[in-house]
């Protein structure tokens, strides 16, 4: 099974891939639906831990999407480096023989998350301890397979972290001049973003993409002229459907709008498989999350 969910940032794709062989690890930050319920698999639990870390750190959606991409690329290449079932994303398969896939996933996620959200390291340490408790009789002295998996996952994550240090995310954007003409961007209340007055996260327009060849690969056409009939029609439609007291909007459309403004893209795609009815093992076999090229 492959489910493709487009994350609306213009350059990211999330593709959870169903692969066999990941143990059902008891999480440190979540529990099952009741007595006897199957626990989330190792990758899913680390996804939930990532979301908890993002929320606790108050990271805005665009940087959160980048963090999610790096973490999931690390996890995918770590596990795929053992299974070797798919084309790798960035790190060629080179896992040592007998390495644990669960340990590789945990090692990759923990290493990437600790580097990207260092203030939440206690949360990640707790989840790593919970994962190791499921993989070893003595978590303080895990077996060779677990040690090899952890080391391989750490190697993969460090490789991807190093690669993305030059993606342009930390490059200061050029000075921005707020325009005054029709259709020009303007700061909005209540904070007005100032001073200085400038759109946030402009570096994403030129940052090296995760899923596209260039940031502008699928750039849509601009809006119609402000004095055109099409613009007037579109504006009237937005007003009719977007009003708090709209009579045109259906209940389903209202719930859809609430969903899309309720959380970060990284949290939204994670919520789909983890909140589906039924035990984790039956609704979605053990998964690897990835953000492919």
Buried (B, 14 or more C-beta within 10 A) or exposed (E): EEBEBEBEBBBBBBBBBEBEBBBBBBBBBBEBEEEEEBBBBBBBBBBBBBBBBBBEBEBEBBBBBBBBBBBBBBBBBBBBBBBEEBEBBBBEBEBBEEBBBBBBBBBBBBBBBBBBBEEBBEBBEBBBEBBBBBBBEEBEEBBEBBBBBBBBBBBBBBBBBEBBEEBBBEEEBEEEEBEEEEEEEEBEEEEEEEEEEBEEBEBBBBBBBBBBEEBEEEEEEEEEEEEEEEBEEEEEEEEEBEEEEEEEBEEEEEEEEEEEEEBBBBBBBBBEBBEEEEBBBEEBBBBBBBBBB
